[in-house]
Amino acid sequence: MLERFRDAWAAILSPIARVLVRAGVSPDLVTVLGTAGVVITALVCFPQGWIWQGVLILTPIVFSDMLDGQMAKITNSATKWGAFLDSTADRLGDAAIFGGILLFFVYQQNSTLWAGVTLTALVFGQLTSYVKARAESLGFTCSGGLAARADRMVIILVGAFIADLGVQYLLEVVVSALALAGIITVGQRIAQVRRQAKAADVDAA
């Protein structure tokens, strides 16, 4: 859903990326520092119940995720290592955000039920990315689904922010929707790869 805004977001980030490049900052450093910021903020703020404060800090960090890529393009230094590091950092940041929400339910709401639902959303969100990466490594096409990574981040952050302003049960609805979307997306992608695999077996026969 949000992929359509990628070009616009890249245009906004380009001037910042150029400033950092001129200052001698490497894309890898931006990746590492951004991920560290996400992890520390999510795992400190959310378990303490500082939801809207954490979201305000996280939002510019999370949505500057394309900054390192822009820097690599400007310097013509895009590498497989950089792509690997960025993808790995994304998974770590996602886990920290959902993990922080999970701990919020445990320590602030005393609810193992909603902690479990949040864990489901985390697991299937990570599995969504893994299925795609594994399928593509085997030569299959694997895309689509109800919620891509960027969509999940917007939904969980906006939902958490609004919920903390006093909208009851909104956060529970959000994590439930993301858990269900993750389950469906993983199923869709597995089915997509299965169809391609069966077609390839028929062609090879």
Secondary structure, 3 states (H helix, E strand, C coil): CHHHHHHHHHHHHHHHHHHHHHCCCCHHHHHHHHHHHHHHHHHHHHHHCCHHHHHHHHHHHHCCCCHHHHHHHHCCCCCHHHHHHHHHHHHHHHHHHHHHHHHHHHHCCCCHHHHHHHHHHHHHHHHHHHHHHHHHHCCCCCCCCCCCHHHHHHHHHHHHHHHHCCCCCHHHHHHHHHHHHHHHHHHHHHHHHHHHHHHHHHHHC
